[in-house]
Amino acid sequence: MKVRIGTRRSPLALAQAEEVAARLRGLGIEAELVPMVTSGDKGASPQTGPAGVKGLFVHEIVRALRGGDVDVAVHSAKDLPSEDPPGVVVAAVPERADPFDVLVTRKGDLEPGGRVGTSSLRRRAQLARARPGLSICELRGNVDTRLRKLAAGEVDGVILAAAGLARLGITPPQSIPLPLEDMVPAPGQGALAVQARAGDGVVIELLGRIDHAPSRTAFEAERAVMVALGGGCALPLGAYAERRAEGVRLLAVVARPDGTDLVWAQAEAETAEAVAEEVVRTLRAGGADAILAGVRASR
């Protein structure tokens, strides 16, 4: 059997797809990567893309999957819109890589006033709260582009996902892991979401063999928070879940982009659905909906 894997053409996306391909080859399955260019890669505006900014990076690949041009689609789980499109399911979440963020600098720890680049409202908000003496500026581009801008002195530091660096085989000389108490990751960060057509039982059964139950549970809990709070565009929302022997533990935060107001919630329950419901109730009681409504209105 041969499985065609749809993926973006970026170095990181190809590395992620190859990770899935290697797992399938380990089962004796022939796997071929089918790289594609998405609207996000072409620089399309979030307002014109399906499902907002997240949909910009997945729409064409999902369309190819639904049309039968590929058998499987691989995405960074944090890039998925909050709901699956009709006819498509997440058939596997392989074992998750490091879900946390790192601060990469040119000269070690940053002095007050140091410029840190990020395009993420989540990272901006939490860094502003944890390190109020820093200057946070807009910085876009893939991992290589941002590291190049750092080396050129455009900024003094950048925040990157540890999993992305590891998958690209990059080990920056000056890298500071950001603890969970300072930087709650994006929902699904470090995890891969492997999609299949809902009616393709053969591929779904096959992908089930590379599914990692604890990683899937964490993904489902974190995604449920995003769905409940109206995710689907880039919001200052962080969520991190772990499956434990006694149940599922989930921490989530919502913050204003300038870091002036942050609401957080933590809970433990038997299922991903139950823990997400409890955390969302606490976030809403603390004013999360008002914070997110203000962010949406300003975009």
NORURPE-V352424 format. One record per residue. N is the residue number from 0. RES is the residue in three letters. PHI is phi in radians with two decimals (NA if undefined). NEAR is the number of other ideal C-beta (glycine too) atoms within 8 Angstrom. D_CENTER is the distance of its C-alpha to the mean C-alpha in whole Angstrom. Layout:
# NORURPE-V352424
((N,RES,PHI,NEAR,D_CENTER) (N,RES,PHI,NEAR,D_CENTER))
This chain:
# NORURPE-V352424
((0,MET,NA,6,31) (1,LYS,-2.06,7,28) (2,VAL,-2.00,13,25) (3,ARG,-1.66,10,23) (4,ILE,-1.90,16,20) (5,GLY,-1.41,13,18) (6,THR,-2.70,15,15) (7,ARG,-1.17,12,15) (8,ARG,-1.58,9,17) (9,SER,-1.11,8,15) (10,PRO,-0.95,9,16) (11,LEU,-1.19,12,13) (12,ALA,-1.08,13,12) (13,LEU,-1.12,13,16) (14,ALA,-1.12,10,15) (15,GLN,-1.15,14,13) (16,ALA,-1.15,12,15) (17,GLU,-1.15,9,18) (18,GLU,-1.07,11,17) (19,VAL,-1.18,17,17) (20,ALA,-1.04,12,20) (21,ALA,-1.11,9,21) (22,ARG,-1.14,10,21) (23,LEU,-1.19,12,23) (24,ARG,-1.09,10,25) (25,GLY,-1.13,6,26) (26,LEU,-1.67,9,27) (27,GLY,1.48,4,29) (28,ILE,-1.76,10,28) (29,GLU,-1.30,7,28) (30,ALA,-2.27,12,24) (31,GLU,-2.18,9,24) (32,LEU,-1.44,10,21) (33,VAL,-2.14,11,22) (34,PRO,-1.25,9,20) (35,MET,-2.41,11,19) (36,VAL,-1.79,8,19) (37,THR,-1.74,13,17) (38,SER,-1.04,11,18) (39,GLY,-1.09,10,15) (40,ASP,-1.16,10,16) (41,LYS,-1.47,7,20) (42,GLY,1.51,4,19) (43,ALA,-1.13,9,19) (44,SER,-1.36,5,19) (45,PRO,-1.01,10,17) (46,GLN,-1.22,4,20) (47,THR,-1.74,6,21) (48,GLY,-1.64,14,18) (49,PRO,-1.12,5,18) (50,ALA,1.09,9,15) (51,GLY,1.24,11,15) (52,VAL,-1.08,9,12) (53,LYS,-1.14,14,10) (54,GLY,-1.12,12,13) (55,LEU,-1.04,14,14) (56,PHE,-1.74,12,12) (57,VAL,-2.23,15,13) (58,HIS,-1.04,13,16) (59,GLU,-1.12,10,18) (60,ILE,-1.19,15,17) (61,VAL,-1.13,12,17) (62,ARG,-1.09,8,21) (63,ALA,-1.14,13,22) (64,LEU,-1.13,16,21) (65,ARG,-1.15,10,23) (66,GLY,-1.46,6,26) (67,GLY,1.50,5,26) (68,ASP,-1.29,8,25) (69,VAL,-2.35,12,23) (70,ASP,-1.73,10,23) (71,VAL,-2.49,16,19) (72,ALA,-2.16,16,16) (73,VAL,-2.03,14,13) (74,HIS,-2.31,13,9) (75,SER,-1.12,13,6) (76,ALA,-1.05,15,5) (77,LYS,-1.27,10,2) (78,ASP,-1.54,8,5) (79,LEU,-1.25,14,8) (80,PRO,-1.03,11,10) (81,SER,-1.18,10,11) (82,GLU,-2.25,6,14) (83,ASP,-1.27,8,15) (84,PRO,-1.21,8,18) (85,PRO,-1.01,4,21) (86,GLY,1.45,7,22) (87,VAL,-2.26,13,19) (88,VAL,-2.28,9,18) (89,VAL,-1.43,10,15) (90,ALA,-1.53,12,17) (91,ALA,-2.72,11,16) (92,VAL,-2.18,14,13) (93,PRO,-1.10,14,14) (94,GLU,-0.96,5,15) (95,ARG,-1.27,13,11) (96,ALA,-1.50,10,11) (97,ASP,-0.91,7,12) (98,PRO,-1.52,11,9) (99,PHE,-1.64,14,10) (100,ASP,-1.73,12,11) (101,VAL,-2.28,14,14) (102,LEU,-1.74,12,17) (103,VAL,-1.80,13,19) (104,THR,-2.19,14,22) (105,ARG,-1.49,8,25) (106,LYS,-2.27,5,28) (107,GLY,1.60,4,26) (108,ASP,-1.08,5,26) (109,LEU,-1.58,11,26) (110,GLU,-1.39,6,29) (111,PRO,-0.95,6,29) (112,GLY,1.54,7,28) (113,GLY,-1.04,11,26) (114,ARG,-1.63,11,24) (115,VAL,-2.01,16,20) (116,GLY,-1.73,16,18) (117,THR,-2.84,12,15) (118,SER,-1.81,6,13) (119,SER,-1.61,9,11) (120,LEU,-1.12,10,13) (121,ARG,-1.07,14,11) (122,ARG,-1.17,11,12) (123,ARG,-1.01,14,15) (124,ALA,-1.10,15,17) (125,GLN,-1.28,17,16) (126,LEU,-1.19,16,18) (127,ALA,-1.05,13,20) (128,ARG,-1.39,9,21) (129,ALA,-1.36,9,21) (130,ARG,-2.28,7,23) (131,PRO,-1.12,7,25) (132,GLY,-1.41,5,27) (133,LEU,-1.56,14,24) (134,SER,-1.80,7,24) (135,ILE,-1.87,10,21) (136,CYS,-2.22,8,21) (137,GLU,-1.24,6,19) (138,LEU,-2.58,12,17) (139,ARG,-2.01,6,16) (140,GLY,2.06,7,15) (141,ASN,-1.30,8,14) (142,VAL,-1.03,12,14) (143,ASP,-1.08,8,18) (144,THR,-1.10,9,19) (145,ARG,-1.19,14,17) (146,LEU,-1.17,13,19) (147,ARG,-1.15,8,22) (148,LYS,-1.16,13,22) (149,LEU,-1.11,16,22) (150,ALA,-1.09,7,25) (151,ALA,-1.38,6,27) (152,GLY,1.53,6,27) (153,GLU,-1.16,7,25) (154,VAL,-2.43,12,23) (155,ASP,-1.67,11,24) (156,GLY,-2.77,15,20) (157,VAL,-2.38,14,17) (158,ILE,-1.81,15,14) (159,LEU,-2.32,12,11) (160,ALA,-1.35,11,9) (161,ALA,-1.02,14,11) (162,ALA,-1.12,12,10) (163,GLY,-1.11,10,10) (164,LEU,-1.07,14,14) (165,ALA,-1.12,10,15) (166,ARG,-1.19,11,14) (167,LEU,-1.55,10,16) (168,GLY,1.23,5,19) (169,ILE,-1.79,8,19) (170,THR,-2.17,6,20) (171,PRO,-1.08,9,21) (172,PRO,-1.17,4,24) (173,GLN,-2.07,9,23) (174,SER,-2.38,11,20) (175,ILE,-2.03,9,20) (176,PRO,-1.07,7,17) (177,LEU,-1.70,11,16) (178,PRO,-1.18,7,17) (179,LEU,-0.99,8,15) (180,GLU,-1.20,3,18) (181,ASP,-1.75,8,17) (182,MET,-2.55,14,14) (183,VAL,-1.31,12,12) (184,PRO,-1.21,14,8) (185,ALA,-1.19,10,5) (186,PRO,-0.95,14,6) (187,GLY,1.48,13,5) (188,GLN,-1.06,14,4) (189,GLY,1.53,13,7) (190,ALA,-1.76,16,7) (191,LEU,-1.91,12,9) (192,ALA,-1.92,13,10) (193,VAL,-1.90,15,14) (194,GLN,-1.70,14,15) (195,ALA,-2.46,15,19) (196,ARG,-1.20,12,22) (197,ALA,-1.04,7,23) (198,GLY,-1.65,5,26) (199,ASP,-1.61,9,26) (200,GLY,-1.09,6,27) (201,VAL,-1.12,7,28) (202,VAL,-1.21,13,24) (203,ILE,-1.07,11,23) (204,GLU,-1.12,8,25) (205,LEU,-1.12,12,24) (206,LEU,-1.16,13,21) (207,GLY,-1.03,9,21) (208,ARG,-1.36,7,23) (209,ILE,-1.90,12,20) (210,ASP,-1.26,11,18) (211,HIS,-1.97,10,17) (212,ALA,-0.96,7,18) (213,PRO,-1.07,9,17) (214,SER,-1.20,12,13) (215,ARG,-1.12,11,14) (216,THR,-1.06,12,15) (217,ALA,-1.08,16,12) (218,PHE,-1.03,16,10) (219,GLU,-1.15,10,13) (220,ALA,-1.16,16,14) (221,GLU,-1.16,16,10) (222,ARG,-1.15,13,10) (223,ALA,-1.11,13,14) (224,VAL,-1.13,18,13) (225,MET,-1.08,13,11) (226,VAL,-1.08,9,14) (227,ALA,-1.12,9,17) (228,LEU,-1.65,14,16) (229,GLY,1.40,6,16) (230,GLY,-1.15,12,12) (231,GLY,2.28,11,12) (232,CYS,-2.24,10,12) (233,ALA,-1.26,9,10) (234,LEU,-2.18,12,12) (235,PRO,-1.33,15,13) (236,LEU,-2.20,15,11) (237,GLY,-2.11,13,10) (238,ALA,-2.65,17,10) (239,TYR,-2.48,13,11) (240,ALA,-2.16,15,13) (241,GLU,-2.40,8,16) (242,ARG,-1.55,9,18) (243,ARG,-2.07,8,22) (244,ALA,-1.03,2,25) (245,GLU,-1.61,4,26) (246,GLY,2.60,10,23) (247,VAL,-2.06,17,19) (248,ARG,-1.82,11,19) (249,LEU,-2.42,17,16) (250,LEU,-2.12,13,16) (251,ALA,-2.48,17,14) (252,VAL,-2.37,13,15) (253,VAL,-2.30,14,16) (254,ALA,-2.50,14,17) (255,ARG,-1.22,12,19) (256,PRO,-0.98,10,18) (257,ASP,-1.53,7,21) (258,GLY,1.39,13,21) (259,THR,-1.34,4,24) (260,ASP,-2.51,7,23) (261,LEU,-2.38,11,20) (262,VAL,-2.02,12,20) (263,TRP,-2.33,11,19) (264,ALA,-2.60,14,20) (265,GLN,-2.47,9,20) (266,ALA,-2.71,10,21) (267,GLU,-2.41,10,22) (268,ALA,-2.62,10,23) (269,GLU,-1.29,5,24) (270,THR,-2.23,8,21) (271,ALA,-1.07,12,18) (272,GLU,-1.11,9,19) (273,ALA,-1.17,10,22) (274,VAL,-1.22,17,20) (275,ALA,-1.13,14,17) (276,GLU,-1.05,10,21) (277,GLU,-1.16,11,22) (278,VAL,-1.14,16,19) (279,VAL,-1.10,14,19) (280,ARG,-1.01,9,23) (281,THR,-1.17,10,23) (282,LEU,-1.06,15,20) (283,ARG,-1.16,9,22) (284,ALA,-1.12,6,26) (285,GLY,-1.55,9,24) (286,GLY,1.78,9,24) (287,ALA,-1.07,11,20) (288,ASP,-1.08,8,21) (289,ALA,-1.15,7,23) (290,ILE,-1.10,14,21) (291,LEU,-1.19,14,18) (292,ALA,-1.11,8,21) (293,GLY,-1.12,9,22) (294,VAL,-1.16,13,19) (295,ARG,-1.07,9,19) (296,ALA,-1.17,6,23) (297,SER,-1.55,5,23) (298,ARG,-1.65,5,20))
